[in-house]
Amino acid sequence: MKKNLLFLIALICFSLGNAQSISIVGEAVGGWEDNDPNTPDTHIMSTVDNINYTFSNLAVATADPNGGGAKFRQDGAWAINWGNAAFPSGTGTQNGANILTVAGTYDVTFNRLTGAYSFTNVVTYPSIGMIGTAVNANGFNGPDVDMVTFDGITYTITNYNFLSGEMKFRLDDSWDNSWGSTAFPSGTAVLNVPDNIPVPAGTYSVSFNRITGDYSFTFPSIGIIGTAVSAGGFNDPDTDLMTADGVHYVLYNHVFTDGLAKFRQGDNWDVNWGNADGDFPSGIGTQGGTDIPVTAGTYTVNFNRETGAYSFDAPVVFANIGVIGTAVSAGGFDDPDTDMTTTDGITYTLENYVFANGQLKFRQDDVWDNNWGGVGFPGDTANFNGPNIPVTAGTYTLTFNINTLAYSFTGTPLYPTVGILGTAVSANAFNGNDINLTTTDGETYILENYTFVAGEAKFRQDDAWDINWGNPAFPTGIATQGGSNITVPAGTFNVFFTRSTGAYEFTTVGAFPAVGLIGTAVDANGFDGPDTDMATTNGILYTLDGVTLMDGEAKFRQDDAWDMSWGSVNFPSGTGTVGGANIMVTAGNYDVTFNRLTGDYSFDSTLPVYPSIGIIGDAVTVDGFTGADVDMQTTDGITYTLMAYTFTDGEAKFRQDDNWDVNWGSVDFPSGTGTQGGSNIEVAAGTYNVTFNILTGAYSFDFVNIGILGTALNGFDVEDTDMTTTDGVNYYLDGIHLTDGLIKFRQNDNWTVNWGGTDFPGGTYTLSGENIPVTEGDYIITFNRLTGVGQFDEVILGVNEPAQVTFSVFPNPSSESWNFSSRGDNLHDIEIIDATGKTVVSKNLSGNHATIDASSLSSGLYFAKLTSDKGSKTIKVIKN
């Protein structure tokens, strides 16, 4: 028995000692590794049994569909590798497809025997689910069917079987936030509206964007591929079948050759159907089944995605639909029909056909027994025996749905011409030919790079005065029918004109004069410059967006010189005159506009005006409730903050705009919900980060954050590792590993308040002191925010048999005493250290049990450092 046990132990040790190395490689995780087993892969996974492998916090990019993604491989070489296009989980196969990853940070698992893998997102996102009568039999009583997300924005669910009914999207299985709409299969859902999305029964993949509300329902695509389908055989793209429910698919009247074929989903081989018995013309397809042998012929193919049933049936003879009328041919309604084409007997098309101005109708089989007309153009719903459809001349692709009777003309119509003429346009003035503008839609017309002389001009339609537009304004304006001539200065311009509104604009072509803003309101250099240049698209209107100005004076000037400058006594808008007075500017953030020809200017404030929220009381200032408010900060007018403010014992309230008309209070501290005119808040002395929500009245007084960062802990550019506090003064961090390097303490995750010094492992650290040099080790760190005293207590295991240094303590927390014990060795001594790093109890011990009296100690956190025969260890203890 003993020999068998020893053999088993030896076998296990040999197996683990020769464990296969599994790594994850690929473009999505840093690059495809080489094929050299002697060069270790970057992302080697961990295992304890040589079967199940893990990798934590792996940063993954979205796979490039052209050869990107990731794979698992063994022993740093490509001889054994696993892949599968499925993500975030699937079963990898030897030499399988690349895993099509989505960007995120994941914990990865892999089973070497089965190939099963999973990528579990480390980040927790809000849950979005679907609920309703279309989702399951329980309807809007739930539960929700949860969707999948990799970024907390786009949520998806694949190939879900819906009932005929209605549904909504909602957040975290609650009606507090839900989205609805009346549109299907796509639309933009609106937050908290009564509308439900109507869903016909079928199998759909659903996508929902939590930020925009955009959603879509799409059927799985099913295609047929193979040597019987197209000349390129299995290398050609799939020939897609059509579906109305995501289950039953059809391909009408396709010409097949003698050969092989398979059905597959989503244009890839992950899901495909064949038939092991070679059944033709009908059979039951199975996942990964054998290629189906097809006899040459023209067939209508039917396929059931759920059962795999297929059939190659006789071609379907569709109804003949054509168009007839004066818009179709010169003979009008006396000419033969122009036939449309169809692939399904439902949607008919006539591609790139040249239509004339006129009328037309749809009819079946070249007779009037069945005909359809309508009044709308370029699209509408036709009616049986309806009126003739009016058509604007142009080249269009015409579609008509025989089931819904919807029709549309898509293409390029022949639009009215719009031209410009006048004394500014040509020597022949208003008696000359129009210079025509170009258009792509009959609405917006453009004339590019045309050189005008000083004079007048008008727009007109179709080279005639019946329809003409004018307005004296330049360079922009709204021209009216028969309006006054436009006064145009000499220059080269691009001209834009909108036919429906008469809006026009002349923009200068070429190098524009520079116009800038200068003065004591602009920057510290004042009128000595340089100018802050403005932007222009036409050399006339100049803009400067989002500029922050000071209280002071300013002027506009051209080309950075005083030869041409403009000013005025008016602010924030006025008309600048050449050499005019300085503009007196009030500090603020502005969008500035200036017209170089007229001198008109405006300073438009861009900063939103939010209510002012302050905190007041004898806990805030010595003047108490008669003093000034201490204002809080906001970026959205809802959440207000006051960071690292030191309060005294006393009372406080929040109020709006420095008066008592709107104020909030409550009896709760350190957090609660303030009510209008509520009680004063009893504040305990301390330094707090204060937050307040103006909509809900919710508030909190939180101790300031103290954290550490540096090269000894992932660098100075990462987030702080926050410490823990119970009093806002003494902070601690329990059992953290530091490397050789530098470190600092800082407040509220920024450098405004930070502490450092050269003492280690303990000392008094000063504001903005030098970086603290750290020696690698595992530490319990304590820090006093008021005194700057910090301590790094190393947690050290014994040299001999370190894993056997085992201490325990009970009860913990305790109000009277702590009982310590050591398993299998003698205790030598114990130190009790408070949160400031001060030793408050020190005692020599013998034996493996000890009791420490804690009754005289203040409530709070302490550290017990015990030393035994086999080493030492620090334990966190709490005094109630």
Secondary structure as the mmCIF struct_conf table of DSSP 4:
data_model
#
loop_
_struct_conf.conf_type_id
_struct_conf.id
_struct_conf.beg_label_comp_id
_struct_conf.beg_label_asym_id
_struct_conf.beg_label_seq_id
_struct_conf.end_label_comp_id
_struct_conf.end_label_asym_id
_struct_conf.end_label_seq_id
HELX_RH_AL_P HELX_RH_AL_P1 LYS A 2 GLY A 17
TURN_TY1_P TURN_TY1_P1 ASN A 18 ASN A 18
HELX_LH_PP_P HELX_LH_PP_P1 ALA A 19 SER A 21
STRN STRN1 ILE A 22 VAL A 25
STRN STRN2 GLY A 26 GLY A 26
HELX_RH_3T_P HELX_RH_3T_P1 GLU A 27 VAL A 29
TURN_TY1_P TURN_TY1_P2 GLY A 30 GLY A 30
STRN STRN3 GLY A 31 GLY A 31
BEND BEND1 ASN A 35 ASN A 35
TURN_TY1_P TURN_TY1_P3 PRO A 37 ASN A 38
BEND BEND2 THR A 39 THR A 39
BEND BEND3 THR A 42 HIS A 43
STRN STRN4 ILE A 44 ILE A 44
HELX_LH_PP_P HELX_LH_PP_P2 MET A 45 MET A 45
STRN STRN5 SER A 46 THR A 47
BEND BEND4 VAL A 48 ILE A 51
STRN STRN6 ASN A 52 VAL A 60
HELX_LH_PP_P HELX_LH_PP_P3 ALA A 61 ASP A 64
TURN_TY1_P TURN_TY1_P4 PRO A 65 GLY A 67
BEND BEND5 GLY A 69 GLY A 69
STRN STRN7 ALA A 70 ALA A 70
STRN STRN8 LYS A 71 GLN A 74
TURN_TY1_P TURN_TY1_P5 ASP A 75 GLY A 76
BEND BEND6 ALA A 77 ILE A 80
STRN STRN9 ASN A 81 GLY A 83
BEND BEND7 ALA A 85 ALA A 85
BEND BEND8 PRO A 88 PRO A 88
STRN STRN10 SER A 89 THR A 91
STRN STRN11 THR A 93 GLN A 94
TURN_TY1_P TURN_TY1_P6 ASN A 95 ASN A 95
HELX_LH_PP_P HELX_LH_PP_P4 ALA A 97 ASN A 98
STRN STRN12 ILE A 99 ILE A 99
BEND BEND9 ALA A 103 ALA A 103
STRN STRN13 GLY A 104 ASN A 111
TURN_TY1_P TURN_TY1_P7 ARG A 112 THR A 114
STRN STRN14 ALA A 116 ASN A 121
BEND BEND10 VAL A 122 VAL A 123
STRN STRN15 ILE A 128 ILE A 131
BEND BEND11 GLY A 132 GLY A 132
TURN_TY1_P TURN_TY1_P8 THR A 133 VAL A 135
TURN_TY1_P TURN_TY1_P9 ALA A 137 ASN A 138
HELX_RH_3T_P HELX_RH_3T_P2 GLY A 139 ASN A 141
STRN STRN16 VAL A 145 ASP A 146
STRN STRN17 VAL A 148 THR A 149
BEND BEND12 PHE A 150 ILE A 153
STRN STRN18 THR A 154 PHE A 162
HELX_LH_PP_P HELX_LH_PP_P5 LEU A 163 LEU A 163
BEND BEND13 SER A 164 SER A 164
STRN STRN19 GLY A 165 LEU A 171
TURN_TY1_P TURN_TY1_P10 ASP A 172 ASP A 173
BEND BEND14 SER A 174 SER A 174
TURN_TY1_P TURN_TY1_P11 TRP A 175 ASP A 176
BEND BEND15 ASN A 177 ASN A 177
STRN STRN20 SER A 178 GLY A 180
BEND BEND16 THR A 182 THR A 182
BEND BEND17 PHE A 184 PRO A 185
STRN STRN21 SER A 186 THR A 188
STRN STRN22 VAL A 190 LEU A 191
TURN_TY1_P TURN_TY1_P12 ASN A 192 ASN A 192
BEND BEND18 PRO A 194 PRO A 194
STRN STRN23 ILE A 197 VAL A 199
BEND BEND19 ALA A 201 ALA A 201
STRN STRN24 GLY A 202 ASN A 209
TURN_TY1_P TURN_TY1_P13 ARG A 210 THR A 212
STRN STRN25 ASP A 214 THR A 218
HELX_LH_PP_P HELX_LH_PP_P6 PHE A 219 SER A 221
STRN STRN26 ILE A 222 ILE A 225
BEND BEND20 GLY A 226 GLY A 226
TURN_TY1_P TURN_TY1_P14 THR A 227 VAL A 229
BEND BEND21 SER A 230 SER A 230
TURN_TY1_P TURN_TY1_P15 ALA A 231 GLY A 232
HELX_RH_3T_P HELX_RH_3T_P3 GLY A 233 ASN A 235
BEND BEND22 ASP A 236 ASP A 236
HELX_LH_PP_P HELX_LH_PP_P7 PRO A 237 ASP A 238
STRN STRN27 THR A 239 ASP A 240
HELX_LH_PP_P HELX_LH_PP_P8 LEU A 241 LEU A 241
STRN STRN28 MET A 242 THR A 243
BEND BEND23 ALA A 244 VAL A 247
STRN STRN29 HIS A 248 PHE A 256
BEND BEND24 ASP A 258 ASP A 258
STRN STRN30 GLY A 259 GLN A 265
TURN_TY1_P TURN_TY1_P16 GLY A 266 ASP A 267
BEND BEND25 ASN A 268 ASN A 268
TURN_TY1_P TURN_TY1_P17 TRP A 269 ASP A 270
BEND BEND26 VAL A 271 VAL A 271
STRN STRN31 ASN A 272 GLY A 274
TURN_TY1_P TURN_TY1_P18 ALA A 276 ASP A 277
BEND BEND27 PRO A 281 PRO A 281
STRN STRN32 SER A 282 ILE A 284
STRN STRN33 THR A 286 GLN A 287
TURN_TY1_P TURN_TY1_P19 GLY A 288 GLY A 288
HELX_LH_PP_P HELX_LH_PP_P9 GLY A 289 ASP A 291
STRN STRN34 ILE A 292 VAL A 294
BEND BEND28 ALA A 296 ALA A 296
STRN STRN35 GLY A 297 ASN A 304
TURN_TY1_P TURN_TY1_P20 ARG A 305 THR A 307
STRN STRN36 ALA A 309 ASP A 313
HELX_LH_PP_P HELX_LH_PP_P10 ALA A 314 VAL A 316
HELX_LH_PP_P HELX_LH_PP_P11 PHE A 318 ASN A 320
STRN STRN37 ILE A 321 ILE A 324
BEND BEND29 GLY A 325 GLY A 325
TURN_TY1_P TURN_TY1_P21 THR A 326 VAL A 328
TURN_TY1_P TURN_TY1_P22 ALA A 330 GLY A 331
HELX_RH_3T_P HELX_RH_3T_P4 GLY A 332 ASP A 334
BEND BEND30 ASP A 335 ASP A 335
HELX_LH_PP_P HELX_LH_PP_P12 PRO A 336 ASP A 337
STRN STRN38 THR A 338 ASP A 339
STRN STRN39 THR A 341 THR A 342
BEND BEND31 THR A 343 ILE A 346
STRN STRN40 THR A 347 PHE A 355
HELX_LH_PP_P HELX_LH_PP_P13 ALA A 356 ALA A 356
BEND BEND32 ASN A 357 ASN A 357
STRN STRN41 GLY A 358 GLN A 364
TURN_TY1_P TURN_TY1_P23 ASP A 365 ASP A 366
BEND BEND33 VAL A 367 ASN A 370
STRN STRN42 ASN A 371 GLY A 373
BEND BEND34 VAL A 375 VAL A 375
BEND BEND35 PHE A 377 PRO A 378
STRN STRN43 GLY A 379 THR A 381
STRN STRN44 ASN A 383 PHE A 384
TURN_TY1_P TURN_TY1_P24 ASN A 385 ASN A 385
HELX_LH_PP_P HELX_LH_PP_P14 PRO A 387 ASN A 388
STRN STRN45 ILE A 389 VAL A 391
BEND BEND36 ALA A 393 ALA A 393
STRN STRN46 GLY A 394 ASN A 401
TURN_TY1_P TURN_TY1_P25 ILE A 402 THR A 404
STRN STRN47 ALA A 406 PRO A 413
HELX_LH_PP_P HELX_LH_PP_P15 TYR A 415 THR A 417
STRN STRN48 VAL A 418 LEU A 421
BEND BEND37 GLY A 422 GLY A 422
TURN_TY1_P TURN_TY1_P26 THR A 423 VAL A 425
TURN_TY1_P TURN_TY1_P27 ALA A 427 ASN A 428
HELX_RH_3T_P HELX_RH_3T_P5 ALA A 429 ASN A 431
BEND BEND38 GLY A 432 GLY A 432
STRN STRN49 ILE A 435 ASN A 436
HELX_LH_PP_P HELX_LH_PP_P16 LEU A 437 LEU A 437
STRN STRN50 THR A 438 THR A 439
BEND BEND39 THR A 440 GLU A 443
STRN STRN51 THR A 444 PHE A 452
HELX_LH_PP_P HELX_LH_PP_P17 VAL A 453 VAL A 453
BEND BEND40 ALA A 454 ALA A 454
STRN STRN52 GLY A 455 GLN A 461
TURN_TY1_P TURN_TY1_P28 ASP A 462 ASP A 463
BEND BEND41 ALA A 464 ALA A 464
TURN_TY1_P TURN_TY1_P29 TRP A 465 ASP A 466
BEND BEND42 ILE A 467 ILE A 467
STRN STRN53 ASN A 468 GLY A 470
BEND BEND43 PRO A 472 PRO A 472
BEND BEND44 PHE A 474 PRO A 475
STRN STRN54 THR A 476 ILE A 478
STRN STRN55 THR A 480 GLN A 481
TURN_TY1_P TURN_TY1_P30 GLY A 482 GLY A 482
HELX_LH_PP_P HELX_LH_PP_P18 GLY A 483 ASN A 485
STRN STRN56 ILE A 486 VAL A 488
BEND BEND45 ALA A 490 ALA A 490
STRN STRN57 GLY A 491 THR A 498
TURN_TY1_P TURN_TY1_P31 ARG A 499 THR A 501
STRN STRN58 ALA A 503 THR A 508
BEND BEND46 GLY A 510 GLY A 510
HELX_LH_PP_P HELX_LH_PP_P19 ALA A 511 ALA A 514
STRN STRN59 VAL A 515 ILE A 518
BEND BEND47 GLY A 519 GLY A 519
TURN_TY1_P TURN_TY1_P32 THR A 520 VAL A 522
TURN_TY1_P TURN_TY1_P33 ALA A 524 ASN A 525
HELX_RH_3T_P HELX_RH_3T_P6 GLY A 526 ASP A 528
BEND BEND48 GLY A 529 GLY A 529
STRN STRN60 THR A 532 ASP A 533
HELX_LH_PP_P HELX_LH_PP_P20 MET A 534 MET A 534
STRN STRN61 ALA A 535 THR A 536
BEND BEND49 THR A 537 ILE A 540
STRN STRN62 LEU A 541 LEU A 549
BEND BEND50 ASP A 551 ASP A 551
STRN STRN63 GLY A 552 GLN A 558
TURN_TY1_P TURN_TY1_P34 ASP A 559 ASP A 560
BEND BEND51 ALA A 561 ALA A 561
TURN_TY1_P TURN_TY1_P35 TRP A 562 ASP A 563
BEND BEND52 MET A 564 MET A 564
STRN STRN64 SER A 565 GLY A 567
BEND BEND53 VAL A 569 VAL A 569
BEND BEND54 PHE A 571 PRO A 572
STRN STRN65 SER A 573 THR A 575
STRN STRN66 THR A 577 VAL A 578
TURN_TY1_P TURN_TY1_P36 GLY A 579 GLY A 579
HELX_LH_PP_P HELX_LH_PP_P21 ALA A 581 ASN A 582
STRN STRN67 ILE A 583 VAL A 585
HELX_LH_PP_P HELX_LH_PP_P22 THR A 586 THR A 586
BEND BEND55 ALA A 587 ALA A 587
STRN STRN68 GLY A 588 ASN A 595
TURN_TY1_P TURN_TY1_P37 ARG A 596 THR A 598
STRN STRN69 ASP A 600 SER A 605
BEND BEND56 LEU A 607 LEU A 607
HELX_LH_PP_P HELX_LH_PP_P23 TYR A 610 SER A 612
STRN STRN70 ILE A 613 ILE A 616
BEND BEND57 GLY A 617 GLY A 617
TURN_TY1_P TURN_TY1_P38 ASP A 618 VAL A 620
TURN_TY1_P TURN_TY1_P39 VAL A 622 ASP A 623
HELX_RH_3T_P HELX_RH_3T_P7 GLY A 624 THR A 626
BEND BEND58 GLY A 627 GLY A 627
STRN STRN71 VAL A 630 ASP A 631
STRN STRN72 GLN A 633 THR A 634
BEND BEND59 THR A 635 ILE A 638
STRN STRN73 THR A 639 PHE A 647
BEND BEND60 ASP A 649 ASP A 649
STRN STRN74 GLY A 650 GLN A 656
TURN_TY1_P TURN_TY1_P40 ASP A 657 ASP A 658
BEND BEND61 ASN A 659 ASN A 659
TURN_TY1_P TURN_TY1_P41 TRP A 660 ASP A 661
BEND BEND62 VAL A 662 VAL A 662
STRN STRN75 ASN A 663 GLY A 665
BEND BEND63 VAL A 667 VAL A 667
BEND BEND64 PHE A 669 PRO A 670
STRN STRN76 SER A 671 THR A 673
STRN STRN77 THR A 675 GLN A 676
TURN_TY1_P TURN_TY1_P42 GLY A 677 GLY A 677
HELX_LH_PP_P HELX_LH_PP_P24 SER A 679 ASN A 680
STRN STRN78 ILE A 681 VAL A 683
HELX_LH_PP_P HELX_LH_PP_P25 ALA A 684 ALA A 684
BEND BEND65 ALA A 685 ALA A 685
STRN STRN79 GLY A 686 ASN A 693
TURN_TY1_P TURN_TY1_P43 ILE A 694 THR A 696
STRN STRN80 ALA A 698 PHE A 703
HELX_LH_PP_P HELX_LH_PP_P26 VAL A 704 ASN A 705
STRN STRN81 ILE A 706 LEU A 709
STRN STRN82 GLY A 710 GLY A 710
TURN_TY1_P TURN_TY1_P44 THR A 711 ALA A 712
STRN STRN83 LEU A 713 GLY A 715
BEND BEND66 PHE A 716 VAL A 718
STRN STRN84 THR A 721 ASP A 722
STRN STRN85 THR A 724 THR A 725
BEND BEND67 THR A 726 VAL A 729
STRN STRN86 ASN A 730 LEU A 738
BEND BEND68 ASP A 740 ASP A 740
STRN STRN87 GLY A 741 GLN A 747
TURN_TY1_P TURN_TY1_P45 ASN A 748 ASP A 749
BEND BEND69 ASN A 750 ASN A 750
TURN_TY1_P TURN_TY1_P46 TRP A 751 THR A 752
BEND BEND70 VAL A 753 VAL A 753
STRN STRN88 ASN A 754 GLY A 756
BEND BEND71 THR A 758 THR A 758
BEND BEND72 PRO A 761 PRO A 761
STRN STRN89 GLY A 762 THR A 764
STRN STRN90 THR A 766 LEU A 767
TURN_TY1_P TURN_TY1_P47 SER A 768 SER A 768
HELX_LH_PP_P HELX_LH_PP_P27 GLU A 770 ASN A 771
STRN STRN91 ILE A 772 VAL A 774
BEND BEND73 GLU A 776 GLU A 776
STRN STRN92 GLY A 777 ASN A 784
TURN_TY1_P TURN_TY1_P48 ARG A 785 THR A 787
STRN STRN93 VAL A 789 GLU A 794
BEND BEND74 VAL A 799 GLU A 801
HELX_RH_3T_P HELX_RH_3T_P8 PRO A 802 GLN A 804
STRN STRN94 PHE A 807 PHE A 810
BEND BEND75 PRO A 811 PRO A 813
STRN STRN95 SER A 814 SER A 814
BEND BEND76 SER A 815 GLU A 816
STRN STRN96 SER A 817 SER A 822
BEND BEND77 ARG A 823 ASP A 825
STRN STRN97 LEU A 827 ASP A 834
TURN_TY1_P TURN_TY1_P49 ALA A 835 THR A 836
BEND BEND78 GLY A 837 GLY A 837
STRN STRN98 THR A 839 ASN A 844
BEND BEND79 GLY A 847 ASN A 848
STRN STRN99 HIS A 849 ASP A 853
TURN_TY1_P TURN_TY1_P50 SER A 855 SER A 856
BEND BEND80 LEU A 857 LEU A 857
HELX_LH_PP_P HELX_LH_PP_P28 SER A 858 SER A 858
BEND BEND81 SER A 859 SER A 859
STRN STRN100 GLY A 860 SER A 868
TURN_TY1_P TURN_TY1_P51 ASP A 869 LYS A 870
STRN STRN101 GLY A 871 LYS A 879
#
